[in-house]
């Protein structure tokens, strides 16, 4: 009669089971670990690019807002031009890595807020459209300002709202699964 215990003790059975484990299980575990590491690498690089581009345009806007003597109009224009290019590149990467999520659309909306924040510095202080623009801008950003735009104080509120939104977007990216590794 067939004895299962004897079969499991047999050296060829042990060799076969060992080969199966080393041939299938270990490579699968290793591949998953490598994919996880690569995904972390991609996300880290992506959020680094995102953060750098946002902070560069915000600093350019802030220098213009504060009237920094070291910043010329050409510097302000260059910061905006670079922002638009970097924003488009980041948007493309987000579409490639997170196509089945809301992240690319959220980036597009966020990018438009940054562009609006830039435009805020280009509107004459005495023009009426500025209040309408700021009112719309604050609704999109989800921050509340005092009854009318008070420039310095409310500018900081808008800036902090943008930085908060940046942080939320970064957290969402870090939690999301990259489509290539699903």
CORBEL-V413669 format. One record per pair of residues at least 6 apart in sequence whose ideal C-beta (glycine too) atoms are under 6 Angstrom apart, sorted by the first residue. I is the first residue (numbers start at 1). J is the second residue. Records with the same first field share a line. If there is no record, write none. Layout:
I->J / J
//
This chain:
7->13
35->181
39->178 / 181
43->174
46->93
47->170 / 173
49->90
50->90
53->86
54->166
57->79 / 83 / 114
60->76 / 79
61->118 / 121
63->71
64->76 / 121
65->121 / 155
80->118
87->111
91->107
94->103 / 104 / 107
95->104
97->178
98->176
99->179
101->176
110->165 / 169
113->140 / 141
116->137
123->130
131->149
134->149
138->145
141->161
143->157 / 161
145->154 / 157
//
